[in-house]
Amino acid sequence: MSNKRIGCENFGKYYLEGKRYRSRREWRGVTDTLYDYSRWLYNWVNMFRIVLVKPRNIKAMFRYRWMANYLAVPMMIDRHTQGLRGEHLRICHAEQDIIVEDVAKLLDKLFRGDRRIGNDTEFSKKVVLVDENEMQSIMMGFPTVVPLSREIASTYIPVLLNQRAAIHYIDVAQEYGLAGDVCPMPEAEAGVSIDDDAPILGCCAVQCNTTCDGSLLSNGVISKRMEFEDGIPVFQLAAPLRHTNDDVQDYAAQEIRNAIAFIEEHTGEKWDWKYYFECAKRVNYATKCRLEWLEMSKSPLSAGLWFQPGALYGDQLHGNQRQTSGIRGDGPQDHEARREGI
């Protein structure tokens, strides 16, 4: 009887030497290998069905530099499913399938309204551009308005698919004169705008000052191009950084009211409280499911920062050595686990 288990091979064996792509698919046993291959085919079909069957989207493939990165979507999913079997493999594919379909629909909508590609002016009139840091909850009161993010499509997703995807746009931004020591993500977003590589659509746009000074820098560059060259008015929502303080709550609420009024003015739509609370119920339910998942996934051995936000700093300040010991992996439970060979 062979002592070689399925999945015990080195993952490096699946890749061509010196290359970043596989020589063959991972063998997971007959059932799981066939299932995994069927999902691989499904994602290709989904991308073609939503994006690549439309002439305007084929045009976008050749117009926008960052679109080439999306050819690596199946490879990215393979990296997420490495070593998985049975239910874990199916759970991961279910999650990734939803993401692929959602991003494909985002691309299709962007190109539909893009003045260079689809130029659907009626659709574009209902689009509000929101940057990747802007809370989409502000759009939950507008059932007929379509919020879209250019940054997610052009910058966020491509760097997940290809680690070098943002380098060209960072170079463009620095050649333009922007500082080279800021966060590369907002700098790449500014580079996309400077390089004239962002879809142009929408009746207005809403930006947010979170999460860092780099975002403020890129928003200034992007907003001026949209306003002065593309004719798209921009509202910059200035969220207070100390947002939990009592003395900023009235100001923060008024900023949101101002943003809603701006959207109403440019879309001709009115805020719908009933629809907002319907959306809020779904968000609350999703949050409840998330917390239950975290509860099921926790370990008695050591608590990670992901499961206990602020534990490392907050517990140190309050002298809770049990939690910080768990995070470092040197608590009593961890020593016992090592002795047991866990």
Secondary structure as GFF3:
##gff-version 3
##sequence-region A 1 342
A	DSSP	three_ten_helix	11	14	.	.	.	ID=ss1
A	DSSP	alpha_helix	30	47	.	.	.	ID=ss2
A	DSSP	pi_helix	48	52	.	.	.	ID=ss3
A	DSSP	alpha_helix	55	63	.	.	.	ID=ss4
A	DSSP	three_ten_helix	65	72	.	.	.	ID=ss5
A	DSSP	alpha_helix	73	80	.	.	.	ID=ss6
A	DSSP	alpha_helix	86	113	.	.	.	ID=ss7
A	DSSP	alpha_helix	121	124	.	.	.	ID=ss8
A	DSSP	beta_strand	127	130	.	.	.	ID=ss9
A	DSSP	three_ten_helix	136	139	.	.	.	ID=ss10
A	DSSP	beta_strand	146	148	.	.	.	ID=ss11
A	DSSP	alpha_helix	150	151	.	.	.	ID=ss12
A	DSSP	pi_helix	152	156	.	.	.	ID=ss13
A	DSSP	alpha_helix	157	161	.	.	.	ID=ss14
A	DSSP	alpha_helix	167	176	.	.	.	ID=ss15
A	DSSP	alpha_helix	184	194	.	.	.	ID=ss16
A	DSSP	beta_strand	204	208	.	.	.	ID=ss17
A	DSSP	alpha_helix	213	228	.	.	.	ID=ss18
A	DSSP	beta_strand	234	237	.	.	.	ID=ss19
A	DSSP	three_ten_helix	246	248	.	.	.	ID=ss20
A	DSSP	alpha_helix	249	267	.	.	.	ID=ss21
A	DSSP	alpha_helix	273	297	.	.	.	ID=ss22
A	DSSP	alpha_helix	311	317	.	.	.	ID=ss23
A	DSSP	alpha_helix	321	328	.	.	.	ID=ss24
A	DSSP	alpha_helix	332	339	.	.	.	ID=ss25
###
